[in-house]
Amino acid sequence: MYGMNMSEMEKLQIQALLKAEELCARKVQRYMSQSGDPAVQGVLQQAMDRGNRHISALNGLMQEAGFTGASGH
């Protein structure tokens, strides 16, 4: 199956979203390491999981469009 067509603007927007999601993931990881409260860690883990799903979805879009190495993740 051949990749979908993606404009340069769409590519740039997805790359910006990837950078934002990766920044959030790094921050959540840092907060998790600083928190001693299991309830807070649970909420942060949910946020981390959701962010990782977003990163995977965005990387999938980039791969479908034929771009590899879309993320430094």
mmCIF file of the N, C-alpha and C atoms, coordinates in Angstrom:
data_MODEL
# 
_entry.id   MODEL 
# 
loop_
_atom_site.group_PDB 
_atom_site.id 
_atom_site.type_symbol 
_atom_site.label_atom_id 
_atom_site.label_alt_id 
_atom_site.label_comp_id 
_atom_site.label_asym_id 
_atom_site.label_entity_id 
_atom_site.label_seq_id 
_atom_site.pdbx_PDB_ins_code 
_atom_site.Cartn_x 
_atom_site.Cartn_y 
_atom_site.Cartn_z 
_atom_site.occupancy 
_atom_site.B_iso_or_equiv 
_atom_site.pdbx_formal_charge 
_atom_site.auth_seq_id 
_atom_site.auth_comp_id 
_atom_site.auth_asym_id 
_atom_site.auth_atom_id 
_atom_site.pdbx_PDB_model_num 
ATOM 1   N N  . MET A 1 1  ? 0.846  -1.184 0.000  1.00 0.00 ? 1  MET A N  1 
ATOM 2   C CA . MET A 1 1  ? 0.000  0.000  0.000  1.00 0.00 ? 1  MET A CA 1 
ATOM 3   C C  . MET A 1 1  ? 0.886  1.240  0.000  1.00 0.00 ? 1  MET A C  1 
ATOM 4   N N  . TYR A 1 2  ? 0.577  2.147  -0.885 1.00 0.00 ? 2  TYR A N  1 
ATOM 5   C CA . TYR A 1 2  ? 1.379  3.357  -0.995 1.00 0.00 ? 2  TYR A CA 1 
ATOM 6   C C  . TYR A 1 2  ? 0.882  4.384  0.005  1.00 0.00 ? 2  TYR A C  1 
ATOM 7   N N  . GLY A 1 3  ? 1.797  5.234  0.430  1.00 0.00 ? 3  GLY A N  1 
ATOM 8   C CA . GLY A 1 3  ? 1.480  6.235  1.445  1.00 0.00 ? 3  GLY A CA 1 
ATOM 9   C C  . GLY A 1 3  ? 0.526  7.293  0.937  1.00 0.00 ? 3  GLY A C  1 
ATOM 10  N N  . MET A 1 4  ? -0.086 7.948  1.890  1.00 0.00 ? 4  MET A N  1 
ATOM 11  C CA . MET A 1 4  ? -1.005 9.030  1.551  1.00 0.00 ? 4  MET A CA 1 
ATOM 12  C C  . MET A 1 4  ? -0.209 10.273 1.184  1.00 0.00 ? 4  MET A C  1 
ATOM 13  N N  . ASN A 1 5  ? -0.848 11.180 0.471  1.00 0.00 ? 5  ASN A N  1 
ATOM 14  C CA . ASN A 1 5  ? -0.209 12.443 0.135  1.00 0.00 ? 5  ASN A CA 1 
ATOM 15  C C  . ASN A 1 5  ? -0.337 13.384 1.316  1.00 0.00 ? 5  ASN A C  1 
ATOM 16  N N  . MET A 1 6  ? 0.754  14.052 1.634  1.00 0.00 ? 6  MET A N  1 
ATOM 17  C CA . MET A 1 6  ? 0.748  14.992 2.746  1.00 0.00 ? 6  MET A CA 1 
ATOM 18  C C  . MET A 1 6  ? 1.455  16.255 2.277  1.00 0.00 ? 6  MET A C  1 
ATOM 19  N N  . SER A 1 7  ? 0.815  17.389 2.508  1.00 0.00 ? 7  SER A N  1 
ATOM 20  C CA . SER A 1 7  ? 1.446  18.649 2.124  1.00 0.00 ? 7  SER A CA 1 
ATOM 21  C C  . SER A 1 7  ? 2.586  18.969 3.085  1.00 0.00 ? 7  SER A C  1 
ATOM 22  N N  . GLU A 1 8  ? 3.435  19.871 2.667  1.00 0.00 ? 8  GLU A N  1 
ATOM 23  C CA . GLU A 1 8  ? 4.550  20.297 3.517  1.00 0.00 ? 8  GLU A CA 1 
ATOM 24  C C  . GLU A 1 8  ? 4.024  20.922 4.811  1.00 0.00 ? 8  GLU A C  1 
ATOM 25  N N  . MET A 1 9  ? 2.937  21.668 4.719  1.00 0.00 ? 9  MET A N  1 
ATOM 26  C CA . MET A 1 9  ? 2.354  22.296 5.908  1.00 0.00 ? 9  MET A CA 1 
ATOM 27  C C  . MET A 1 9  ? 1.848  21.229 6.882  1.00 0.00 ? 9  MET A C  1 
ATOM 28  N N  . GLU A 1 10 ? 1.194  20.196 6.362  1.00 0.00 ? 10 GLU A N  1 
ATOM 29  C CA . GLU A 1 10 ? 0.728  19.110 7.231  1.00 0.00 ? 10 GLU A CA 1 
ATOM 30  C C  . GLU A 1 10 ? 1.899  18.406 7.902  1.00 0.00 ? 10 GLU A C  1 
ATOM 31  N N  . LYS A 1 11 ? 2.957  18.174 7.140  1.00 0.00 ? 11 LYS A N  1 
ATOM 32  C CA . LYS A 1 11 ? 4.150  17.539 7.699  1.00 0.00 ? 11 LYS A CA 1 
ATOM 33  C C  . LYS A 1 11 ? 4.721  18.391 8.828  1.00 0.00 ? 11 LYS A C  1 
ATOM 34  N N  . LEU A 1 12 ? 4.842  19.686 8.602  1.00 0.00 ? 12 LEU A N  1 
ATOM 35  C CA . LEU A 1 12 ? 5.384  20.583 9.625  1.00 0.00 ? 12 LEU A CA 1 
ATOM 36  C C  . LEU A 1 12 ? 4.500  20.624 10.864 1.00 0.00 ? 12 LEU A C  1 
ATOM 37  N N  . GLN A 1 13 ? 3.191  20.614 10.652 1.00 0.00 ? 13 GLN A N  1 
ATOM 38  C CA . GLN A 1 13 ? 2.273  20.629 11.794 1.00 0.00 ? 13 GLN A CA 1 
ATOM 39  C C  . GLN A 1 13 ? 2.382  19.347 12.609 1.00 0.00 ? 13 GLN A C  1 
ATOM 40  N N  . ILE A 1 14 ? 2.479  18.214 11.941 1.00 0.00 ? 14 ILE A N  1 
ATOM 41  C CA . ILE A 1 14 ? 2.617  16.941 12.657 1.00 0.00 ? 14 ILE A CA 1 
ATOM 42  C C  . ILE A 1 14 ? 3.946  16.899 13.402 1.00 0.00 ? 14 ILE A C  1 
ATOM 43  N N  . GLN A 1 15 ? 5.002  17.402 12.778 1.00 0.00 ? 15 GLN A N  1 
ATOM 44  C CA . GLN A 1 15 ? 6.295  17.447 13.466 1.00 0.00 ? 15 GLN A CA 1 
ATOM 45  C C  . GLN A 1 15 ? 6.222  18.327 14.714 1.00 0.00 ? 15 GLN A C  1 
ATOM 46  N N  . ALA A 1 16 ? 5.511  19.452 14.621 1.00 0.00 ? 16 ALA A N  1 
ATOM 47  C CA . ALA A 1 16 ? 5.351  20.331 15.786 1.00 0.00 ? 16 ALA A CA 1 
ATOM 48  C C  . ALA A 1 16 ? 4.555  19.624 16.880 1.00 0.00 ? 16 ALA A C  1 
ATOM 49  N N  . LEU A 1 17 ? 3.511  18.902 16.488 1.00 0.00 ? 17 LEU A N  1 
ATOM 50  C CA . LEU A 1 17 ? 2.725  18.146 17.468 1.00 0.00 ? 17 LEU A CA 1 
ATOM 51  C C  . LEU A 1 17 ? 3.572  17.065 18.132 1.00 0.00 ? 17 LEU A C  1 
ATOM 52  N N  . LEU A 1 18 ? 4.403  16.400 17.351 1.00 0.00 ? 18 LEU A N  1 
ATOM 53  C CA . LEU A 1 18 ? 5.296  15.376 17.912 1.00 0.00 ? 18 LEU A CA 1 
ATOM 54  C C  . LEU A 1 18 ? 6.239  15.978 18.946 1.00 0.00 ? 18 LEU A C  1 
ATOM 55  N N  . LYS A 1 19 ? 6.822  17.110 18.615 1.00 0.00 ? 19 LYS A N  1 
ATOM 56  C CA . LYS A 1 19 ? 7.733  17.764 19.556 1.00 0.00 ? 19 LYS A CA 1 
ATOM 57  C C  . LYS A 1 19 ? 7.007  18.129 20.841 1.00 0.00 ? 19 LYS A C  1 
ATOM 58  N N  . ALA A 1 20 ? 5.781  18.640 20.715 1.00 0.00 ? 20 ALA A N  1 
ATOM 59  C CA . ALA A 1 20 ? 5.005  19.019 21.899 1.00 0.00 ? 20 ALA A CA 1 
ATOM 60  C C  . ALA A 1 20 ? 4.668  17.795 22.743 1.00 0.00 ? 20 ALA A C  1 
ATOM 61  N N  . GLU A 1 21 ? 4.249  16.711 22.104 1.00 0.00 ? 21 GLU A N  1 
ATOM 62  C CA . GLU A 1 21 ? 3.914  15.489 22.842 1.00 0.00 ? 21 GLU A CA 1 
ATOM 63  C C  . GLU A 1 21 ? 5.148  14.913 23.531 1.00 0.00 ? 21 GLU A C  1 
ATOM 64  N N  . GLU A 1 22 ? 6.286  14.954 22.853 1.00 0.00 ? 22 GLU A N  1 
ATOM 65  C CA . GLU A 1 22 ? 7.512  14.429 23.447 1.00 0.00 ? 22 GLU A CA 1 
ATOM 66  C C  . GLU A 1 22 ? 7.962  15.280 24.631 1.00 0.00 ? 22 GLU A C  1 
ATOM 67  N N  . LEU A 1 23 ? 7.778  16.593 24.535 1.00 0.00 ? 23 LEU A N  1 
ATOM 68  C CA . LEU A 1 23 ? 8.094  17.469 25.663 1.00 0.00 ? 23 LEU A CA 1 
ATOM 69  C C  . LEU A 1 23 ? 7.192  17.141 26.849 1.00 0.00 ? 23 LEU A C  1 
ATOM 70  N N  . CYS A 1 24 ? 5.908  16.959 26.587 1.00 0.00 ? 24 CYS A N  1 
ATOM 71  C CA . CYS A 1 24 ? 4.974  16.583 27.661 1.00 0.00 ? 24 CYS A CA 1 
ATOM 72  C C  . CYS A 1 24 ? 5.392  15.266 28.301 1.00 0.00 ? 24 CYS A C  1 
ATOM 73  N N  . ALA A 1 25 ? 5.781  14.300 27.483 1.00 0.00 ? 25 ALA A N  1 
ATOM 74  C CA . ALA A 1 25 ? 6.185  12.992 28.012 1.00 0.00 ? 25 ALA A CA 1 
ATOM 75  C C  . ALA A 1 25 ? 7.399  13.130 28.923 1.00 0.00 ? 25 ALA A C  1 
ATOM 76  N N  . ARG A 1 26 ? 8.364  13.959 28.515 1.00 0.00 ? 26 ARG A N  1 
ATOM 77  C CA . ARG A 1 26 ? 9.552  14.161 29.360 1.00 0.00 ? 26 ARG A CA 1 
ATOM 78  C C  . ARG A 1 26 ? 9.174  14.823 30.682 1.00 0.00 ? 26 ARG A C  1 
ATOM 79  N N  . LYS A 1 27 ? 8.279  15.803 30.623 1.00 0.00 ? 27 LYS A N  1 
ATOM 80  C CA . LYS A 1 27 ? 7.857  16.489 31.846 1.00 0.00 ? 27 LYS A CA 1 
ATOM 81  C C  . LYS A 1 27 ? 7.096  15.547 32.770 1.00 0.00 ? 27 LYS A C  1 
ATOM 82  N N  . VAL A 1 28 ? 6.187  14.757 32.208 1.00 0.00 ? 28 VAL A N  1 
ATOM 83  C CA . VAL A 1 28 ? 5.424  13.817 33.031 1.00 0.00 ? 28 VAL A CA 1 
ATOM 84  C C  . VAL A 1 28 ? 6.363  12.811 33.682 1.00 0.00 ? 28 VAL A C  1 
ATOM 85  N N  . GLN A 1 29 ? 7.344  12.332 32.927 1.00 0.00 ? 29 GLN A N  1 
ATOM 86  C CA . GLN A 1 29 ? 8.317  11.385 33.487 1.00 0.00 ? 29 GLN A CA 1 
ATOM 87  C C  . GLN A 1 29 ? 9.056  12.020 34.660 1.00 0.00 ? 29 GLN A C  1 
ATOM 88  N N  . ARG A 1 30 ? 9.441  13.275 34.515 1.00 0.00 ? 30 ARG A N  1 
ATOM 89  C CA . ARG A 1 30 ? 10.143 13.978 35.591 1.00 0.00 ? 30 ARG A CA 1 
ATOM 90  C C  . ARG A 1 30 ? 9.230  14.130 36.812 1.00 0.00 ? 30 ARG A C  1 
ATOM 91  N N  . TYR A 1 31 ? 7.980  14.504 36.574 1.00 0.00 ? 31 TYR A N  1 
ATOM 92  C CA . TYR A 1 31 ? 7.036  14.652 37.688 1.00 0.00 ? 31 TYR A CA 1 
ATOM 93  C C  . TYR A 1 31 ? 6.811  13.322 38.393 1.00 0.00 ? 31 TYR A C  1 
ATOM 94  N N  . MET A 1 32 ? 6.732  12.235 37.608 1.00 0.00 ? 32 MET A N  1 
ATOM 95  C CA . MET A 1 32 ? 6.534  10.913 38.205 1.00 0.00 ? 32 MET A CA 1 
ATOM 96  C C  . MET A 1 32 ? 7.696  10.548 39.119 1.00 0.00 ? 32 MET A C  1 
ATOM 97  N N  . SER A 1 33 ? 8.906  10.890 38.701 1.00 0.00 ? 33 SER A N  1 
ATOM 98  C CA . SER A 1 33 ? 10.073 10.541 39.508 1.00 0.00 ? 33 SER A CA 1 
ATOM 99  C C  . SER A 1 33 ? 10.146 11.376 40.782 1.00 0.00 ? 33 SER A C  1 
ATOM 100 N N  . GLN A 1 34 ? 9.510  12.537 40.785 1.00 0.00 ? 34 GLN A N  1 
ATOM 101 C CA . GLN A 1 34 ? 9.541  13.419 41.951 1.00 0.00 ? 34 GLN A CA 1 
ATOM 102 C C  . GLN A 1 34 ? 8.398  13.156 42.917 1.00 0.00 ? 34 GLN A C  1 
ATOM 103 N N  . SER A 1 35 ? 7.343  12.534 42.444 1.00 0.00 ? 35 SER A N  1 
ATOM 104 C CA . SER A 1 35 ? 6.159  12.331 43.277 1.00 0.00 ? 35 SER A CA 1 
ATOM 105 C C  . SER A 1 35 ? 6.287  11.056 44.106 1.00 0.00 ? 35 SER A C  1 
ATOM 106 N N  . GLY A 1 36 ? 5.909  11.165 45.360 1.00 0.00 ? 36 GLY A N  1 
ATOM 107 C CA . GLY A 1 36 ? 5.893  9.988  46.223 1.00 0.00 ? 36 GLY A CA 1 
ATOM 108 C C  . GLY A 1 36 ? 4.486  9.474  46.462 1.00 0.00 ? 36 GLY A C  1 
ATOM 109 N N  . ASP A 1 37 ? 3.497  10.179 45.915 1.00 0.00 ? 37 ASP A N  1 
ATOM 110 C CA . ASP A 1 37 ? 2.090  9.828  46.128 1.00 0.00 ? 37 ASP A CA 1 
ATOM 111 C C  . ASP A 1 37 ? 1.637  8.846  45.045 1.00 0.00 ? 37 ASP A C  1 
ATOM 112 N N  . PRO A 1 38 ? 1.249  7.628  45.434 1.00 0.00 ? 38 PRO A N  1 
ATOM 113 C CA . PRO A 1 38 ? 0.819  6.636  44.436 1.00 0.00 ? 38 PRO A CA 1 
ATOM 114 C C  . PRO A 1 38 ? -0.372 7.103  43.593 1.00 0.00 ? 38 PRO A C  1 
ATOM 115 N N  . ALA A 1 39 ? -1.284 7.872  44.187 1.00 0.00 ? 39 ALA A N  1 
ATOM 116 C CA . ALA A 1 39 ? -2.440 8.355  43.428 1.00 0.00 ? 39 ALA A CA 1 
ATOM 117 C C  . ALA A 1 39 ? -1.986 9.327  42.338 1.00 0.00 ? 39 ALA A C  1 
ATOM 118 N N  . VAL A 1 40 ? -1.080 10.218 42.691 1.00 0.00 ? 40 VAL A N  1 
ATOM 119 C CA . VAL A 1 40 ? -0.555 11.173 41.711 1.00 0.00 ? 40 VAL A CA 1 
ATOM 120 C C  . VAL A 1 40 ? 0.225  10.426 40.634 1.00 0.00 ? 40 VAL A C  1 
ATOM 121 N N  . GLN A 1 41 ? 1.012  9.452  41.036 1.00 0.00 ? 41 GLN A N  1 
ATOM 122 C CA . GLN A 1 41 ? 1.772  8.671  40.061 1.00 0.00 ? 41 GLN A CA 1 
ATOM 123 C C  . GLN A 1 41 ? 0.838  7.930  39.107 1.00 0.00 ? 41 GLN A C  1 
ATOM 124 N N  . GLY A 1 42 ? -0.296 7.461  39.621 1.00 0.00 ? 42 GLY A N  1 
ATOM 125 C CA . GLY A 1 42 ? -1.266 6.784  38.761 1.00 0.00 ? 42 GLY A CA 1 
ATOM 126 C C  . GLY A 1 42 ? -1.841 7.712  37.707 1.00 0.00 ? 42 GLY A C  1 
ATOM 127 N N  . VAL A 1 43 ? -2.179 8.925  38.117 1.00 0.00 ? 43 VAL A N  1 
ATOM 128 C CA . VAL A 1 43 ? -2.708 9.912  37.168 1.00 0.00 ? 43 VAL A CA 1 
ATOM 129 C C  . VAL A 1 43 ? -1.642 10.277 36.137 1.00 0.00 ? 43 VAL A C  1 
ATOM 130 N N  . LEU A 1 44 ? -0.422 10.462 36.609 1.00 0.00 ? 44 LEU A N  1 
ATOM 131 C CA . LEU A 1 44 ? 0.666  10.788 35.694 1.00 0.00 ? 44 LEU A CA 1 
ATOM 132 C C  . LEU A 1 44 ? 0.948  9.641  34.729 1.00 0.00 ? 44 LEU A C  1 
ATOM 133 N N  . GLN A 1 45 ? 0.828  8.405  35.198 1.00 0.00 ? 45 GLN A N  1 
ATOM 134 C CA . GLN A 1 45 ? 1.031  7.252  34.319 1.00 0.00 ? 45 GLN A CA 1 
ATOM 135 C C  . GLN A 1 45 ? -0.032 7.225  33.225 1.00 0.00 ? 45 GLN A C  1 
ATOM 136 N N  . GLN A 1 46 ? -1.272 7.556  33.586 1.00 0.00 ? 46 GLN A N  1 
ATOM 137 C CA . GLN A 1 46 ? -2.334 7.628  32.580 1.00 0.00 ? 46 GLN A CA 1 
ATOM 138 C C  . GLN A 1 46 ? -2.017 8.698  31.540 1.00 0.00 ? 46 GLN A C  1 
ATOM 139 N N  . ALA A 1 47 ? -1.515 9.840  32.007 1.00 0.00 ? 47 ALA A N  1 
ATOM 140 C CA . ALA A 1 47 ? -1.137 10.909 31.080 1.00 0.00 ? 47 ALA A CA 1 
ATOM 141 C C  . ALA A 1 47 ? 0.004  10.455 30.175 1.00 0.00 ? 47 ALA A C  1 
ATOM 142 N N  . MET A 1 48 ? 0.957  9.746  30.747 1.00 0.00 ? 48 MET A N  1 
ATOM 143 C CA . MET A 1 48 ? 2.094  9.234  29.972 1.00 0.00 ? 48 MET A CA 1 
ATOM 144 C C  . MET A 1 48 ? 1.607  8.248  28.910 1.00 0.00 ? 48 MET A C  1 
ATOM 145 N N  . ASP A 1 49 ? 0.715  7.342  29.295 1.00 0.00 ? 49 ASP A N  1 
ATOM 146 C CA . ASP A 1 49 ? 0.184  6.358  28.346 1.00 0.00 ? 49 ASP A CA 1 
ATOM 147 C C  . ASP A 1 49 ? -0.557 7.046  27.203 1.00 0.00 ? 49 ASP A C  1 
ATOM 148 N N  . ARG A 1 50 ? -1.374 8.037  27.539 1.00 0.00 ? 50 ARG A N  1 
ATOM 149 C CA . ARG A 1 50 ? -2.132 8.765  26.524 1.00 0.00 ? 50 ARG A CA 1 
ATOM 150 C C  . ARG A 1 50 ? -1.173 9.497  25.582 1.00 0.00 ? 50 ARG A C  1 
ATOM 151 N N  . GLY A 1 51 ? -0.160 10.135 26.142 1.00 0.00 ? 51 GLY A N  1 
ATOM 152 C CA . GLY A 1 51 ? 0.819  10.832 25.313 1.00 0.00 ? 51 GLY A CA 1 
ATOM 153 C C  . GLY A 1 51 ? 1.567  9.886  24.392 1.00 0.00 ? 51 GLY A C  1 
ATOM 154 N N  . ASN A 1 52 ? 1.919  8.712  24.905 1.00 0.00 ? 52 ASN A N  1 
ATOM 155 C CA . ASN A 1 52 ? 2.613  7.724  24.071 1.00 0.00 ? 52 ASN A CA 1 
ATOM 156 C C  . ASN A 1 52 ? 1.731  7.239  22.926 1.00 0.00 ? 52 ASN A C  1 
ATOM 157 N N  . ARG A 1 53 ? 0.430  7.103  23.190 1.00 0.00 ? 53 ARG A N  1 
ATOM 158 C CA . ARG A 1 53 ? -0.497 6.728  22.105 1.00 0.00 ? 53 ARG A CA 1 
ATOM 159 C C  . ARG A 1 53 ? -0.545 7.829  21.046 1.00 0.00 ? 53 ARG A C  1 
ATOM 160 N N  . HIS A 1 54 ? -0.555 9.086  21.492 1.00 0.00 ? 54 HIS A N  1 
ATOM 161 C CA . HIS A 1 54 ? -0.560 10.203 20.543 1.00 0.00 ? 54 HIS A CA 1 
ATOM 162 C C  . HIS A 1 54 ? 0.715  10.196 19.698 1.00 0.00 ? 54 HIS A C  1 
ATOM 163 N N  . ILE A 1 55 ? 1.856  9.986  20.351 1.00 0.00 ? 55 ILE A N  1 
ATOM 164 C CA . ILE A 1 55 ? 3.132  9.945  19.638 1.00 0.00 ? 55 ILE A CA 1 
ATOM 165 C C  . ILE A 1 55 ? 3.125  8.817  18.606 1.00 0.00 ? 55 ILE A C  1 
ATOM 166 N N  . SER A 1 56 ? 2.631  7.661  18.994 1.00 0.00 ? 56 SER A N  1 
ATOM 167 C CA . SER A 1 56 ? 2.566  6.525  18.060 1.00 0.00 ? 56 SER A CA 1 
ATOM 168 C C  . SER A 1 56 ? 1.662  6.836  16.876 1.00 0.00 ? 56 SER A C  1 
ATOM 169 N N  . ALA A 1 57 ? 0.522  7.459  17.145 1.00 0.00 ? 57 ALA A N  1 
ATOM 170 C CA . ALA A 1 57 ? -0.414 7.796  16.072 1.00 0.00 ? 57 ALA A CA 1 
ATOM 171 C C  . ALA A 1 57 ? 0.203  8.811  15.108 1.00 0.00 ? 57 ALA A C  1 
ATOM 172 N N  . LEU A 1 58 ? 0.858  9.822  15.645 1.00 0.00 ? 58 LEU A N  1 
ATOM 173 C CA . LEU A 1 58 ? 1.489  10.830 14.793 1.00 0.00 ? 58 LEU A CA 1 
ATOM 174 C C  . LEU A 1 58 ? 2.628  10.229 13.981 1.00 0.00 ? 58 LEU A C  1 
ATOM 175 N N  . ASN A 1 59 ? 3.431  9.378  14.608 1.00 0.00 ? 59 ASN A N  1 
ATOM 176 C CA . ASN A 1 59 ? 4.496  8.698  13.867 1.00 0.00 ? 59 ASN A CA 1 
ATOM 177 C C  . ASN A 1 59 ? 3.909  7.807  12.779 1.00 0.00 ? 59 ASN A C  1 
ATOM 178 N N  . GLY A 1 60 ? 2.777  7.171  13.067 1.00 0.00 ? 60 GLY A N  1 
ATOM 179 C CA . GLY A 1 60 ? 2.108  6.346  12.065 1.00 0.00 ? 60 GLY A CA 1 
ATOM 180 C C  . GLY A 1 60 ? 1.672  7.161  10.860 1.00 0.00 ? 60 GLY A C  1 
ATOM 181 N N  . LEU A 1 61 ? 1.143  8.352  11.110 1.00 0.00 ? 61 LEU A N  1 
ATOM 182 C CA . LEU A 1 61 ? 0.752  9.227  10.001 1.00 0.00 ? 61 LEU A CA 1 
ATOM 183 C C  . LEU A 1 61 ? 1.960  9.607  9.150  1.00 0.00 ? 61 LEU A C  1 
ATOM 184 N N  . MET A 1 62 ? 3.060  9.917  9.817  1.00 0.00 ? 62 MET A N  1 
ATOM 185 C CA . MET A 1 62 ? 4.270  10.287 9.078  1.00 0.00 ? 62 MET A CA 1 
ATOM 186 C C  . MET A 1 62 ? 4.778  9.105  8.249  1.00 0.00 ? 62 MET A C  1 
ATOM 187 N N  . GLN A 1 63 ? 4.734  7.908  8.811  1.00 0.00 ? 63 GLN A N  1 
ATOM 188 C CA . GLN A 1 63 ? 5.194  6.728  8.075  1.00 0.00 ? 63 GLN A CA 1 
ATOM 189 C C  . GLN A 1 63 ? 4.284  6.424  6.898  1.00 0.00 ? 63 GLN A C  1 
ATOM 190 N N  . GLU A 1 64 ? 2.965  6.581  7.097  1.00 0.00 ? 64 GLU A N  1 
ATOM 191 C CA . GLU A 1 64 ? 2.023  6.358  5.997  1.00 0.00 ? 64 GLU A CA 1 
ATOM 192 C C  . GLU A 1 64 ? 2.298  7.302  4.841  1.00 0.00 ? 64 GLU A C  1 
ATOM 193 N N  . ALA A 1 65 ? 2.742  8.509  5.172  1.00 0.00 ? 65 ALA A N  1 
ATOM 194 C CA . ALA A 1 65 ? 3.023  9.502  4.141  1.00 0.00 ? 65 ALA A CA 1 
ATOM 195 C C  . ALA A 1 65 ? 4.412  9.312  3.533  1.00 0.00 ? 65 ALA A C  1 
ATOM 196 N N  . GLY A 1 66 ? 5.157  8.321  4.035  1.00 0.00 ? 66 GLY A N  1 
ATOM 197 C CA . GLY A 1 66 ? 6.451  8.012  3.455  1.00 0.00 ? 66 GLY A CA 1 
ATOM 198 C C  . GLY A 1 66 ? 7.628  8.700  4.110  1.00 0.00 ? 66 GLY A C  1 
ATOM 199 N N  . PHE A 1 67 ? 7.407  9.311  5.257  1.00 0.00 ? 67 PHE A N  1 
ATOM 200 C CA . PHE A 1 67 ? 8.495  9.964  5.982  1.00 0.00 ? 67 PHE A CA 1 
ATOM 201 C C  . PHE A 1 67 ? 8.993  9.020  7.063  1.00 0.00 ? 67 PHE A C  1 
ATOM 202 N N  . THR A 1 68 ? 10.294 8.801  7.104  1.00 0.00 ? 68 THR A N  1 
ATOM 203 C CA . THR A 1 68 ? 10.864 7.947  8.142  1.00 0.00 ? 68 THR A CA 1 
ATOM 204 C C  . THR A 1 68 ? 11.683 8.799  9.085  1.00 0.00 ? 68 THR A C  1 
ATOM 205 N N  . GLY A 1 69 ? 11.899 8.286  10.280 1.00 0.00 ? 69 GLY A N  1 
ATOM 206 C CA . GLY A 1 69 ? 12.646 9.052  11.258 1.00 0.00 ? 69 GLY A CA 1 
ATOM 207 C C  . GLY A 1 69 ? 11.934 10.331 11.618 1.00 0.00 ? 69 GLY A C  1 
ATOM 208 N N  . ALA A 1 70 ? 10.586 10.251 11.681 1.00 0.00 ? 70 ALA A N  1 
ATOM 209 C CA . ALA A 1 70 ? 9.776  11.437 11.908 1.00 0.00 ? 70 ALA A CA 1 
ATOM 210 C C  . ALA A 1 70 ? 10.009 12.047 13.267 1.00 0.00 ? 70 ALA A C  1 
ATOM 211 N N  . SER A 1 71 ? 10.449 11.246 14.203 1.00 0.00 ? 71 SER A N  1 
ATOM 212 C CA . SER A 1 71 ? 10.558 11.717 15.578 1.00 0.00 ? 71 SER A CA 1 
ATOM 213 C C  . SER A 1 71 ? 11.884 11.292 16.162 1.00 0.00 ? 71 SER A C  1 
ATOM 214 N N  . GLY A 1 72 ? 12.378 12.111 17.083 1.00 0.00 ? 72 GLY A N  1 
ATOM 215 C CA . GLY A 1 72 ? 13.576 11.735 17.800 1.00 0.00 ? 72 GLY A CA 1 
ATOM 216 C C  . GLY A 1 72 ? 13.284 10.828 18.953 1.00 0.00 ? 72 GLY A C  1 
ATOM 217 N N  . HIS A 1 73 ? 12.046 10.360 19.072 1.00 0.00 ? 73 HIS A N  1 
ATOM 218 C CA . HIS A 1 73 ? 11.583 9.539  20.195 1.00 0.00 ? 73 HIS A CA 1 
ATOM 219 C C  . HIS A 1 73 ? 12.140 8.151  20.132 1.00 0.00 ? 73 HIS A C  1 
# 
